[in-house]
């Protein structure tokens, strides 16, 4: 019955978007039932696609000029750009599925987190963070689909700060300073945001940008609250980043516009491009004599295939799967490989240097009003199905701010935290917190009392963590998940916690402004069980940060780009793996220093720049 409802919802969605259709309450109720079923189908989900037929005529020992492993946020870009050269044959392997109409509905963002569209990685148990999670393990979201994380993330498009890329250049990475990468950002976007500065935004690129088409009204109050504190409203993808803003997102006409929609759909009819979803790469084959990567071994439907490349193999499987694949292929630290008796091809610091953005989610505010529930809101469903408008076109991120706190030691206008203001009405109360594997006793104490109440959260995001983690293999079985030990909040001088605390203070100042107080809000008074004994406010928040900080899935640095003199580098500034020929890495794994924002735009940048480098070298 659940499957039938979901398929009916998809069929109805398609019909409504393609032909005149008389909507009735019965049809909308069926659509609602289909959406609700989505959460219950995580282990038996049936994928439907319009643009990439599920026909697999793969044979062993196939050959292509280029093999791209990973059809996500960077891999989809590379596949498009390389297949623009008609004489080149390109194969794109993707472990996950194509998108469906369901993934395009912004308001279903949280529901998608519990489906097979999300790898749902978990960390090793942490002793200084994730203390409020089950077994002290944080979840790390990562998209498992064509389009990668852009198919399931919060859609927010942030390039980062100009200084981020200049720092890369200072590390000896040539060609990646802000002056060098800015033209690529211009090339990427088709910006239809409110009041764009055309010196910093462009039209005509593949990736359509807009602002969420619906707001609960909270956003305007947040902007005014910022003004009360002297925080200006900015275009954070423009000249200046410090300030408060309305999110710029990968959307088009109220629907999610993933990187797959932007780059793969326009290219899918090219005869020289083969796209194979549900195909999981397990090893890169490298000649022991020439050190050339010449083939990829992958699994589809339980069968093992080997496909050869004439020119290059490009790994774009994401910051967790890419280093795992390198390690399984004998490319990694000598001691890690010897322990598992994996023959070594190159001794490189693969998996080390892991960075991630943590978000503290313990600042929950409540109104004295009855919430609306979008799943049961007939008018909202009608508006979305018929007009592509209304609350379903948003996923609840009302506003954000990039701030430099008192904890920063930087002398420039360089942000160290981001505040994300999210409306819980879009997440069906506080149900979404359960997706994070919050421990039951913590949920019952902190969030259960808020169920049925209207509220919002100000999440405090640590942009430049000092703490560094590592990823290692669990074993030689390629289908076993790697061991992810991010070491969140473990730096010796507690600078990471101090920075988040400074962000908490800024968020509380924002909440105490007249603009927000006149809404009749108050901070959730229910405390974290492990911290309730701490009476001093500062000490309580310091404890709560270690309990209620979660990963945003912004992992980077696991196959770091760096100069040849950098012993921690895995790839050079052309993205070539050191010591291995005809093999590159081109995803967020290579990012050497975390950027001041969400990683999606920077990952698309890596894809665009990688494709151009490859085209220049081979043409």
C-alpha positions as CSV (number, residue, x, y, z in Angstrom):
1,X,0.0,0.0,0.0
2,X,2.8,2.4,0.9
3,X,4.5,1.8,-2.4
4,X,1.3,2.3,-4.3
5,X,0.7,5.6,-2.6
6,X,4.2,6.8,-3.3
7,X,4.0,5.8,-7.0
8,X,0.6,7.5,-7.2
9,X,2.1,10.6,-5.6
10,X,4.8,10.6,-8.2
11,X,2.4,10.0,-11.1
12,X,0.1,12.8,-9.8
13,X,3.0,15.2,-9.5
14,X,4.1,14.4,-13.1
15,X,0.6,14.9,-14.4
16,X,0.0,18.1,-12.6
17,X,3.3,19.5,-13.9
18,X,2.6,18.5,-17.5
19,X,-1.1,19.0,-18.3
20,X,-4.2,20.8,-17.2
21,X,-5.6,19.0,-14.2
22,X,-8.5,19.4,-11.8
23,X,-7.2,19.2,-8.3
24,X,-9.6,17.8,-5.7
25,X,-9.2,17.2,-2.0
26,X,-9.0,13.5,-2.7
27,X,-6.1,13.8,-5.0
28,X,-4.2,16.1,-2.6
29,X,-4.8,13.6,0.2
30,X,-3.4,10.8,-1.9
31,X,-0.4,13.0,-2.7
32,X,0.1,13.7,1.0
33,X,-0.2,9.9,1.8
34,X,2.5,9.2,-0.8
35,X,4.8,11.8,0.7
36,X,4.3,10.4,4.2
37,X,5.1,7.0,2.9
38,X,8.5,8.1,1.8
39,X,9.9,7.9,5.3
40,X,8.7,4.3,5.6
41,X,10.4,3.0,2.5
42,X,14.0,3.5,3.3
43,X,14.9,-0.2,2.9
44,X,12.7,-1.0,-0.1
45,X,12.7,2.2,-2.1
46,X,11.9,1.9,-5.8
47,X,13.6,4.5,-8.0
48,X,12.0,6.1,-11.0
49,X,13.7,8.3,-13.4
50,X,13.0,10.3,-16.5
51,X,16.4,11.1,-17.9
52,X,18.6,8.0,-17.5
53,X,16.9,4.8,-18.4
54,X,17.8,1.8,-16.2
55,X,19.3,-0.3,-18.9
56,X,22.5,-2.0,-18.0
57,X,24.3,-3.6,-20.9
58,X,27.7,-3.5,-19.3
59,X,30.2,-6.1,-20.2
60,X,33.5,-7.0,-18.7
61,X,36.6,-5.3,-20.1
62,X,34.7,-2.3,-21.6
63,X,37.0,0.6,-22.5
64,X,36.4,4.4,-22.4
65,X,38.7,7.4,-22.7
66,X,37.7,8.7,-19.3
67,X,36.1,7.0,-16.3
68,X,34.6,9.3,-13.6
69,X,33.8,7.6,-10.3
70,X,31.0,9.4,-8.6
71,X,28.1,11.3,-10.3
72,X,27.7,13.8,-7.5
73,X,28.3,17.5,-7.0
74,X,31.6,17.5,-8.9
75,X,31.4,14.3,-10.9
76,X,28.3,15.4,-12.8
77,X,30.1,18.6,-13.8
78,X,33.1,16.8,-15.1
79,X,31.0,14.3,-17.1
80,X,29.2,17.2,-18.8
81,X,32.3,19.1,-19.6
82,X,34.4,16.2,-20.9
83,X,31.6,14.8,-23.0
84,X,31.4,18.2,-24.8
85,X,34.3,16.9,-26.8
86,X,32.5,14.5,-29.2
87,X,35.5,12.3,-29.9
88,X,36.0,11.4,-26.2
89,X,34.1,8.5,-24.7
90,X,33.1,9.1,-21.1
91,X,31.8,6.7,-18.5
92,X,30.2,8.0,-15.2
93,X,29.8,5.4,-12.4
94,X,27.5,6.3,-9.5
95,X,26.8,4.1,-6.5
96,X,23.4,5.7,-5.9
97,X,20.2,6.3,-7.8
98,X,18.8,8.9,-10.2
99,X,16.6,11.5,-8.6
100,X,12.8,11.5,-8.6
101,X,10.1,14.1,-8.5
102,X,10.1,13.6,-4.7
103,X,13.7,14.8,-4.3
104,X,12.8,18.0,-6.1
105,X,10.4,19.1,-3.3
106,X,12.4,21.4,-1.0
107,X,10.1,20.8,2.0
108,X,10.9,17.0,1.9
109,X,14.6,17.7,2.7
110,X,14.4,16.1,6.1
111,X,12.4,13.1,4.9
112,X,15.1,12.4,2.4
113,X,17.7,12.0,5.1
114,X,16.3,8.6,6.1
115,X,16.1,7.2,2.6
116,X,18.7,5.4,0.5
117,X,19.5,8.8,-1.1
118,X,21.7,9.4,2.0
119,X,24.8,7.3,2.8
120,X,24.1,8.1,6.4
121,X,27.7,7.6,7.6
122,X,28.4,7.5,11.3
123,X,31.5,8.5,13.2
124,X,33.5,6.4,15.5
125,X,32.5,7.0,19.2
126,X,33.7,10.5,20.3
127,X,34.8,11.4,23.8
128,X,34.8,15.2,23.5
129,X,31.8,15.7,21.2
130,X,28.6,13.9,20.0
131,X,27.9,13.2,23.7
132,X,24.2,13.6,23.2
133,X,24.0,11.1,20.3
134,X,23.4,7.4,20.4
135,X,26.7,5.7,21.5
136,X,28.4,9.1,21.2
137,X,28.4,8.8,17.4
138,X,27.4,11.6,15.1
139,X,25.8,11.0,11.7
140,X,27.4,12.5,8.6
141,X,25.0,13.1,5.8
142,X,26.2,12.5,2.2
143,X,24.1,12.2,-0.9
144,X,24.0,8.8,-2.6
145,X,22.5,9.8,-5.9
146,X,23.2,11.4,-9.2
147,X,23.8,14.9,-8.1
148,X,25.3,13.7,-4.8
149,X,24.6,15.8,-1.8
150,X,23.0,18.5,-3.9
151,X,20.1,16.1,-4.3
152,X,19.4,16.0,-0.5
153,X,21.1,19.0,1.2
154,X,19.8,22.3,2.4
155,X,20.2,23.8,-1.1
156,X,22.3,26.7,0.3
157,X,24.8,28.1,-2.2
158,X,27.8,29.8,-0.6
159,X,31.1,30.4,-2.5
160,X,33.0,31.1,0.7
161,X,35.1,34.0,1.6
162,X,37.6,35.5,-0.8
163,X,40.3,34.9,1.8
164,X,39.6,31.1,1.8
165,X,41.0,30.7,-1.6
166,X,43.9,33.0,-1.1
167,X,44.9,30.9,1.9
168,X,45.0,27.9,-0.4
169,X,47.4,29.9,-2.6
170,X,49.5,30.7,0.4
171,X,50.0,27.0,1.0
172,X,51.6,26.7,-2.4
173,X,48.6,25.6,-4.4
174,X,48.9,27.6,-7.6
175,X,45.9,28.6,-9.7
176,X,43.4,28.5,-6.9
177,X,43.5,32.0,-5.4
178,X,40.3,34.1,-5.4
179,X,41.3,35.9,-8.6
180,X,41.8,32.6,-10.3
181,X,38.6,30.9,-9.1
182,X,36.1,33.8,-9.4
183,X,35.6,33.4,-13.2
184,X,34.6,29.8,-12.6
185,X,31.9,30.9,-10.1
186,X,30.7,33.3,-12.8
187,X,30.6,30.4,-15.3
188,X,28.7,28.1,-12.9
189,X,25.7,30.3,-12.0
190,X,22.5,31.5,-13.5
191,X,21.6,33.9,-10.7
192,X,18.0,35.0,-10.3
193,X,18.3,36.2,-6.7
194,X,16.8,39.3,-5.2
195,X,18.7,42.4,-6.2
196,X,21.9,40.8,-7.5
197,X,25.2,42.7,-7.9
198,X,26.0,41.9,-11.5
199,X,29.6,42.6,-10.9
200,X,29.6,39.5,-8.7
201,X,26.8,37.4,-10.3
202,X,26.1,36.2,-13.7
203,X,23.4,34.8,-15.9
204,X,23.3,31.9,-18.3
205,X,25.4,29.3,-16.4
206,X,24.1,25.7,-15.8
207,X,23.2,26.2,-12.1
208,X,20.0,28.2,-11.5
209,X,20.1,30.2,-8.3
210,X,17.2,31.8,-6.5
211,X,15.9,32.7,-3.1
212,X,13.4,30.4,-1.4
213,X,10.0,31.4,-2.8
214,X,8.3,31.2,0.6
215,X,9.0,32.5,4.0
216,X,7.1,32.2,7.3
217,X,7.9,35.9,7.9
218,X,10.6,35.2,10.4
219,X,13.3,36.2,7.9
220,X,12.4,39.9,7.9
221,X,12.5,40.0,11.7
222,X,15.9,38.4,11.7
223,X,17.2,41.0,9.2
224,X,15.9,43.8,11.4
225,X,17.3,42.2,14.5
226,X,20.7,42.2,12.8
227,X,20.4,45.9,12.0
228,X,19.7,46.5,15.7
229,X,23.1,45.0,16.5
230,X,24.9,46.8,13.7
231,X,25.0,43.7,11.4
232,X,24.3,44.8,7.8
233,X,22.3,42.8,5.3
234,X,24.6,41.5,2.6
235,X,24.9,39.5,-0.5
236,X,27.3,36.9,1.0
237,X,28.3,35.8,-2.5
238,X,29.1,39.4,-3.4
239,X,31.8,41.8,-2.4
240,X,31.4,41.4,1.3
241,X,30.5,38.3,3.3
242,X,30.1,39.5,6.9
243,X,26.5,40.2,7.7
244,X,23.0,38.8,7.7
245,X,21.2,37.5,4.6
246,X,18.4,35.6,2.9
247,X,19.8,32.3,1.6
248,X,20.7,31.9,-2.0
249,X,19.8,28.4,-3.1
250,X,20.0,25.9,-6.0
251,X,16.3,26.2,-7.0
252,X,14.3,26.8,-10.1
253,X,10.6,27.7,-10.0
254,X,10.3,26.5,-6.4
255,X,11.9,23.1,-7.0
256,X,15.4,21.8,-6.1
257,X,17.7,22.3,-9.0
258,X,20.5,19.8,-8.2
259,X,23.8,19.6,-10.0
260,X,22.5,16.5,-11.8
261,X,19.6,18.5,-13.1
262,X,21.9,21.4,-14.1
263,X,24.7,19.4,-15.7
264,X,23.7,15.8,-16.4
265,X,20.1,16.2,-17.7
266,X,21.2,18.6,-20.6
267,X,24.0,16.1,-21.5
268,X,22.3,12.8,-21.2
269,X,21.5,12.3,-24.9
270,X,25.2,12.6,-25.9
271,X,26.2,9.4,-27.5
272,X,29.7,9.6,-26.1
273,X,28.5,9.8,-22.4
274,X,27.4,6.7,-20.6
275,X,25.9,7.1,-17.1
276,X,25.6,4.1,-14.9
277,X,23.8,4.5,-11.5
278,X,23.7,1.7,-8.9
279,X,27.4,1.0,-9.8
280,X,29.8,1.0,-6.9
281,X,33.5,1.3,-7.6
282,X,35.6,-0.9,-5.3
283,X,39.1,-0.6,-6.7
284,X,41.3,1.4,-9.0
285,X,43.7,-0.9,-10.9
286,X,47.2,0.5,-11.1
287,X,50.1,-1.1,-13.0
288,X,52.9,-2.0,-10.5
289,X,55.5,-1.4,-13.1
290,X,54.4,1.9,-14.7
291,X,52.3,3.2,-11.8
292,X,49.6,4.0,-14.3
293,X,45.9,3.8,-13.3
294,X,44.3,1.8,-16.1
295,X,41.0,0.4,-14.9
296,X,38.2,0.5,-12.3
297,X,36.6,-2.5,-10.8
298,X,32.9,-2.0,-9.8
299,X,29.9,-3.9,-8.6
300,X,26.5,-3.7,-10.1
301,X,23.6,-5.9,-9.1
302,X,26.0,-8.3,-7.3
303,X,28.2,-8.7,-10.4
304,X,31.8,-7.5,-10.7
305,X,32.9,-5.6,-13.8
306,X,36.2,-4.2,-14.9
307,X,36.2,-1.2,-17.2
308,X,39.4,0.2,-18.7
309,X,40.4,3.8,-19.4
310,X,42.5,5.0,-22.3
311,X,43.3,8.5,-20.9
312,X,42.4,9.1,-17.2
313,X,40.4,8.0,-14.2
314,X,38.9,10.8,-12.1
315,X,37.7,10.1,-8.6
316,X,34.8,12.2,-7.5
317,X,33.0,9.9,-5.1
318,X,33.0,12.3,-2.2
319,X,35.2,13.0,0.8
320,X,34.5,9.6,2.4
321,X,34.2,7.2,-0.5
322,X,37.1,8.7,-2.5
323,X,39.7,8.1,0.3
324,X,38.2,4.7,1.0
325,X,38.6,3.8,-2.7
326,X,42.2,5.1,-2.8
327,X,43.1,3.1,0.3
328,X,41.5,-0.1,-1.1
329,X,43.6,0.5,-4.2
330,X,46.9,0.7,-2.3
331,X,47.2,4.4,-2.2
332,X,47.6,5.6,1.4
333,X,49.8,5.7,4.5
334,X,52.2,2.8,4.6
335,X,51.3,1.8,8.1
336,X,47.6,1.7,7.4
337,X,48.0,-0.5,4.4
338,X,50.5,-2.9,5.9
339,X,48.2,-3.5,8.8
340,X,45.6,-4.8,6.3
341,X,48.1,-6.5,4.0
342,X,47.1,-4.3,1.1
343,X,50.0,-4.0,-1.4
344,X,51.2,-0.4,-1.5
345,X,51.2,1.7,-4.7
346,X,51.9,5.1,-3.2
347,X,52.6,6.2,0.4
348,X,50.4,9.3,0.8
349,X,48.4,10.7,3.7
350,X,45.0,9.6,2.3
351,X,42.2,9.9,4.8
352,X,44.1,12.2,7.2
353,X,43.5,15.9,7.5
354,X,39.7,15.4,7.8
355,X,37.8,18.6,8.5
356,X,34.1,19.1,8.9
357,X,31.7,21.8,9.9
358,X,30.0,21.3,13.2
359,X,26.7,22.9,14.0
360,X,25.4,23.5,17.6
361,X,21.7,22.9,17.6
362,X,20.8,23.6,21.2
363,X,19.4,27.1,20.8
364,X,15.7,26.4,20.3
365,X,13.1,29.2,20.6
366,X,9.4,28.8,21.1
367,X,6.3,30.9,20.2
368,X,3.1,30.9,22.1
369,X,1.2,29.9,19.0
370,X,-0.2,26.7,17.5
371,X,2.0,25.5,14.6
372,X,0.8,24.7,11.2
373,X,1.8,21.2,9.9
374,X,2.7,21.3,6.2
375,X,1.9,17.6,5.6
376,X,-1.7,18.3,6.5
377,X,-2.0,21.7,5.0
378,X,-4.4,21.3,2.1
379,X,-3.9,24.8,0.7
380,X,-0.1,24.4,0.8
381,X,-0.3,21.1,-1.2
382,X,-2.7,22.6,-3.7
383,X,-0.5,25.7,-4.2
384,X,2.6,23.5,-4.8
385,X,1.0,21.0,-7.1
386,X,-0.9,23.5,-9.1
387,X,1.3,26.6,-9.1
388,X,4.7,25.5,-7.8
389,X,4.5,27.9,-5.0
390,X,3.8,28.0,-1.3
391,X,5.4,26.6,1.8
392,X,6.5,23.4,0.1
393,X,9.0,25.4,-2.0
394,X,11.1,26.1,1.1
395,X,12.9,23.8,3.5
396,X,12.8,26.2,6.4
397,X,16.1,28.0,6.4
398,X,14.8,31.5,6.8
399,X,18.0,33.5,7.2
400,X,21.7,33.1,7.9
401,X,24.6,35.3,9.1
402,X,28.3,35.1,8.7
403,X,30.0,36.7,11.7
404,X,33.4,37.4,13.1
405,X,33.2,36.7,16.9
406,X,35.3,37.9,19.8
407,X,37.1,34.5,19.7
408,X,38.7,35.3,16.4
409,X,42.3,36.3,16.3
410,X,42.2,37.2,12.6
411,X,42.9,40.9,11.8
412,X,40.7,40.9,8.7
413,X,36.9,40.7,8.2
414,X,37.0,37.0,8.1
415,X,34.1,35.1,9.6
416,X,34.6,32.3,12.1
417,X,30.9,31.3,12.6
418,X,27.7,31.1,10.6
419,X,24.3,31.4,12.2
420,X,21.5,29.4,10.5
421,X,17.9,30.4,11.4
422,X,15.6,27.5,10.7
423,X,11.9,27.3,11.2
424,X,10.8,24.1,12.9
425,X,7.3,24.2,11.3
426,X,8.9,22.9,8.1
427,X,10.4,20.0,9.9
428,X,7.1,18.8,11.4
429,X,7.7,20.0,15.0
430,X,11.1,18.7,16.1
431,X,10.8,15.3,14.5
432,X,13.8,16.0,12.3
433,X,16.1,15.8,15.3
434,X,15.5,12.1,15.5
435,X,17.2,11.7,12.1
436,X,20.4,12.8,13.8
437,X,20.4,9.8,16.1
438,X,20.0,11.9,19.2
439,X,20.0,9.7,22.3
440,X,16.5,9.0,23.6
441,X,17.1,10.4,27.0
442,X,18.4,13.6,25.5
443,X,15.5,13.9,23.0
444,X,13.0,13.2,25.7
445,X,14.5,15.9,28.0
446,X,15.2,18.6,25.4
447,X,12.9,18.2,22.4
448,X,10.0,16.1,23.4
449,X,8.5,19.0,25.5
450,X,8.6,21.2,22.4
451,X,6.5,18.8,20.2
452,X,3.3,20.5,19.0
453,X,4.8,23.9,19.6
454,X,5.8,26.5,16.9
455,X,9.4,27.5,17.1
456,X,12.7,28.1,15.4
457,X,16.4,27.2,15.9
458,X,19.5,29.3,15.6
459,X,22.3,26.8,14.8
460,X,25.8,28.0,15.4
461,X,28.2,26.6,12.7
462,X,32.0,26.4,13.4
463,X,33.5,27.5,10.1
464,X,37.3,26.9,10.7
465,X,37.8,24.1,13.1
466,X,41.3,23.5,14.5
467,X,40.4,19.9,15.3
468,X,41.5,17.4,12.6
469,X,40.3,13.9,12.1
470,X,41.1,10.8,10.0
471,X,39.4,8.1,8.0
472,X,40.8,4.6,7.9
473,X,39.7,1.2,6.5
474,X,37.6,-1.1,8.6
475,X,39.0,-4.0,6.6
476,X,39.7,-5.1,3.1
477,X,36.0,-5.7,2.2
478,X,35.1,-2.7,-0.1
479,X,31.5,-2.9,1.1
480,X,32.4,-2.3,4.7
481,X,32.1,1.3,5.9
482,X,35.3,3.0,6.8
483,X,36.2,4.1,10.3
484,X,35.5,7.9,10.5
485,X,37.1,9.5,13.5
486,X,36.7,13.3,13.1
487,X,38.0,14.2,16.5
488,X,35.5,17.0,16.8
489,X,36.2,19.7,19.5
490,X,39.5,18.0,20.4
491,X,42.0,20.8,19.9
492,X,44.3,21.3,22.9
493,X,43.4,25.0,23.6
494,X,39.6,24.5,23.2
495,X,39.5,27.2,20.6
496,X,36.8,25.3,18.7
497,X,34.5,25.3,21.7
498,X,35.4,28.9,22.5
499,X,34.4,29.9,19.0
500,X,31.1,28.1,19.1
501,X,30.4,29.7,22.5
502,X,31.1,33.1,21.1
503,X,28.6,32.3,18.4
504,X,26.1,31.2,21.0
505,X,26.5,34.6,22.7
506,X,25.9,36.4,19.3
507,X,22.8,34.3,18.7
508,X,21.4,35.1,22.1
509,X,22.0,38.8,21.5
510,X,20.1,38.4,18.2
511,X,17.2,36.7,19.9
512,X,17.0,39.4,22.6
513,X,16.6,42.2,20.1
514,X,13.3,44.1,20.0
515,X,12.6,42.8,16.5
516,X,12.5,39.2,17.7
517,X,11.3,39.7,21.2
518,X,8.1,41.4,19.9
519,X,7.2,38.0,18.4
520,X,6.8,36.6,21.9
521,X,9.6,34.1,21.8
522,X,11.5,32.5,24.6
523,X,14.5,30.2,24.8
524,X,13.7,26.5,25.4
525,X,14.1,26.1,29.2
526,X,14.6,22.3,29.1
527,X,18.3,21.5,29.6
528,X,20.6,18.7,28.4
529,X,20.6,15.9,31.0
530,X,24.4,15.7,31.2
531,X,24.8,19.4,31.8
532,X,21.8,20.2,34.0
533,X,24.0,20.2,37.2
534,X,26.0,23.2,35.9
535,X,24.5,26.4,37.2
536,X,26.8,29.0,35.6
537,X,25.4,29.9,32.2
538,X,28.8,29.8,30.5
539,X,29.7,26.4,31.9
540,X,26.3,25.0,30.9
541,X,26.7,26.1,27.3
542,X,30.2,24.8,27.2
543,X,28.9,21.4,28.2
544,X,25.9,21.6,25.9
545,X,28.1,22.3,22.9
546,X,29.8,18.9,23.4
547,X,26.5,17.2,23.6
548,X,24.4,18.9,20.9
549,X,26.8,19.7,18.1
550,X,26.2,17.8,14.9
551,X,27.9,17.4,11.5
552,X,26.6,19.4,8.5
553,X,28.2,16.8,6.2
554,X,30.8,19.4,5.0
555,X,33.7,16.9,5.1
556,X,36.9,18.0,3.3
557,X,40.7,17.4,3.3
558,X,40.7,13.6,3.1
559,X,42.8,13.7,-0.1
560,X,44.4,17.1,0.4
561,X,45.6,19.3,-2.5
562,X,49.1,20.7,-1.8
563,X,52.5,21.5,-3.1
564,X,55.0,18.7,-3.6
565,X,56.9,19.8,-0.6
566,X,53.8,19.3,1.6
567,X,54.1,15.8,3.1
568,X,50.4,15.8,3.9
569,X,49.3,16.4,0.3
570,X,47.7,13.7,-1.8
571,X,47.2,15.6,-5.1
572,X,48.9,18.5,-6.8
573,X,47.3,21.7,-8.0
574,X,46.3,19.9,-11.2
575,X,44.5,17.4,-9.0
576,X,46.9,14.6,-10.0
577,X,47.6,11.9,-7.4
578,X,51.2,12.1,-6.4
579,X,53.2,9.1,-7.6
580,X,50.3,7.7,-9.7
581,X,49.8,8.5,-13.4
582,X,46.5,9.0,-15.1
583,X,44.6,9.4,-11.8
584,X,43.1,12.5,-10.4
585,X,40.8,13.4,-7.5
586,X,38.2,16.1,-8.0
587,X,35.8,16.5,-5.2
588,X,35.7,18.1,-1.7
589,X,38.4,15.6,-0.6
590,X,41.0,17.9,-2.1
591,X,40.0,21.1,-0.3
592,X,43.0,21.9,1.9
593,X,41.4,24.4,4.3
594,X,37.7,24.6,5.1
595,X,35.9,27.4,3.4
596,X,33.7,29.9,5.2
597,X,30.4,28.4,4.2
598,X,28.6,25.4,2.8
599,X,30.8,23.2,0.5
600,X,28.5,22.7,-2.4
601,X,29.6,25.7,-4.5
602,X,33.3,25.0,-3.9
603,X,32.8,21.4,-4.9
604,X,31.1,22.5,-8.2
605,X,34.1,24.8,-8.6
606,X,36.5,21.9,-8.2
607,X,34.6,20.0,-10.9
608,X,34.6,22.9,-13.3
609,X,38.3,23.6,-12.8
610,X,39.2,19.9,-13.0
611,X,37.4,19.5,-16.3
612,X,39.1,22.5,-17.8
613,X,42.5,21.3,-16.7
614,X,41.9,17.8,-18.2
615,X,40.6,19.3,-21.5
616,X,43.6,21.6,-21.8
617,X,46.1,18.7,-21.2
618,X,44.5,16.2,-23.6
619,X,43.5,18.5,-26.4
